[in-house]
Amino acid sequence: MNHDRKRNEFRQARPELATLSATELLAQTAMLPGTNRLALVAEGRAEEIGELLSGPARLAGPTAEGEPETDVVGAILDELGFAYKRREAGWYVQASARCPQEISLTPTGNGGLRVEAVLASWEEIGDVEKLALARFLCRAQVGLRFARCELQDRQAVAAALLFAEEVESGLGDVLLAVQSAVGRVAREASALLAPDLAAAYVSFFSSGEETPNAAGRI
């Protein structure tokens, strides 16, 4: 199975998003297709970054349940040397020295896959910590490839969506990209859950925007 193939990368300025907060940029990122992501390249300057996956003509089509072919996904995981388990909801790559977080591969229902790993999690989060984390993730998007950051209610994740025609040729790159994102982003993301560090981070990158009350919890 050959994962060496043409990669088309693109970056597009999105000036219409200049007034959005980092949290809002991440919310919009989660609705974008594939590996597309909105990155904060400078204060008040957002860009959409992404990669187009292309590969062999043979596609990994959905089964009757709308899932990718099990043997295709399993073969890719075996080739990459990942230890994994097959469960009803999808495939789960076990945490290891290479990647300290479990990576989930969940069918999207149309033959595609969502690949996801947790970067940081919490029971509750303060306004300042959430702002710091969102700004950090938006800036981190610039350095990622084939993966993006998303901010959910109780966790931040690295994720990517694969269309059905991309599973066979693109899953290897996306898996390694999500694993790389965990290694590059998770430690700093978790550190920003500490109120003092979050406040220092927000203060450092502040450009006059009002800083939320550190005592407020959501």
N, C-alpha and C positions, 0 to 999 in steps of 0.2 A: 504494500500500500504506500503510494508516494504522496507525501505532503508538500513536495517542492513544486510550487505552481505560481502563476502570475498573481501578484497582489496589487490592487489598485487602491491607493490611499488618497483621501481628499481632506481638505480643510476649507471651510467656508465661513467668512465673517457673518455674524448674525446681529447687526446693529439694532434691529428692532427689539432685541432682548436685553439691551443695555440697562434698562431700569429694573429688571427682575433681580430678586435676591438670590443668593446661592441656593437656598432651600427650594425656591421656585424653579431654578435651572435644573436641579436634580430631579424634581417632580416631572419636568418636561422630558428629561433624558430617559426616564423610565418608560415613556410612551413612544420613544423612537424605535425604528426597526433595527434589526441586526446588532452590530457593535457600535452604532452611532452614539455619540455623547456630546453634551454641551460642556465646554471647558471654559473656565475663567482664566484667560491668558493675561489679563491685567485688570485692575479695578475698573469696573464699568465696561469691560470689553469681553464679549463672549464669542466663541467660535464653535461651529459644529465640526466635529472630527469623526472620521470613520474609515473603515476598510471594506472593500467589496471582495467577497470570496468568489473565486472561480475555480473550476476543477474538471474532472473527467465527465464525459457525457452521461455515463451511467449514474442514475439518481437513486438515492435510498428512499424509496416510496413508502407511504404509510401502509400499515396493515388495516384490517377491517375495523380495528379500534382507533384508527387514526394515529398510531404510534410509528416511530422509525423502526426499521427492521432490527430485531434483537441481535442477530448475528453480526450485522454491520457495526453496531455500537460496541458489542463485546469484543470484536476483533480489533477495533481501534484502541480500546482500553488495554487489551492484552499486549498489543504491539508497543504501546508506550510504557508498559511495565507498571501500570497502576493496579493496586489491589482494590477490588470493588465488590459490592453486593447488589444483586438485582432484587428489588422489592416491587410491590404492586404499583407504587407511585412513580417508579423510575429506576435509575441507576445511581449508586452512591459510592463515590471514590473515598476510601478511608483516609483519615488524617494520618500523616506520616512525617518523617524528618524533612522530606521535600516540601510538604505542605501541611502546616499544623492544623488546618481546618478541613472538615469534610466538604467535598464538592458534590453537589446534587445535579443530576441530569434529568430533567422532568419534561415529558412530552407536552407539547403545546396544544395537541388535539388536531393539528393539521399536517402532521408528519414531521414537524420541526421539533427542536429541543430548546429548553432554557437551561443554561449552565450557570450555577450560582454557588458562591461560598461566602460565609459570614466574615466581615472585617472587624466588627465590634458589635456588642449587644449590651442592653441595659434594661432595667426594670422601670426606671424613670430617668428623665434627663432635664437639666435646667436649660433655660433659654440661651444663656451664654454658651454653654457646652454645645447645644444644637447648632448655633450659629457658627461657632468655631469649626465644628465637624463638617458642616455643609461647605464652608469656604475652603477647608483643606481638601475635601473630596473633589470639589470643582477644579481646584488647581492641580490636583493629582491626575485628573483626566488627561491632561496634556501629555504626560509621559507614558500612558498606557497604550497598548495596541491589542486589538481583537477582544477587548473587554472594557467595561465601564463601571462606574460606581453609582449606587442607588441608595437613597436614604428612606428607610421604612419606619413604621411606628416604633419598633423596639430593637431595630438593628440596622446597621449599614452593611451592604453587600457589594461584592464584585460579581458582575453578571454579564451574560451575552445571550442573544437570541440567534438561533440558527434556523433558517428556512429549510423545508424538506430537501430541496435540491442542494443544500450546502452541507448536510450532515456528514456524508461520506468523505468529502474532500476537505471540510473545514473544521470538523470536531477536534482533530488533533491540535491545531493551532489555537483554538478557543480554550481548550482544556489547559494547555500550557500557559496561555495568557492569563486565565483566571488564577492559576497557581502562582504565577509571577506577581499578579496584583496583590495577592495575600501577603507575599513576602515583602513587597515594597511599601504597602500602605497600612496593613493591619496594626502593626505596633504603634505607629503614630496616631492612627485613628482611635485606638483604645486609650492612649495617653490623654487625648483631648477630652475624655469624659471626666477628668479631674478638673474641678472648678478653677483652681488657681492657674493651671496650665492653659485652660481654655480662655480665661480672661486675658492672660498675657498674649496669647496668639491673636485674639480679636483686636487688642490694643495695638499690636505691632502692625497689623494690616489695615487698621481703620483709616478711612478717608473722610472722617466727619460724620459717618453714619451713627445714629443713636445706638448705643449699646444697651441691650436688655438688662433688667435687674437680675443680678446673679442669684438672688434668693428665690426667684420665680421658678416653680416646677411645673412641668406639663406631663 
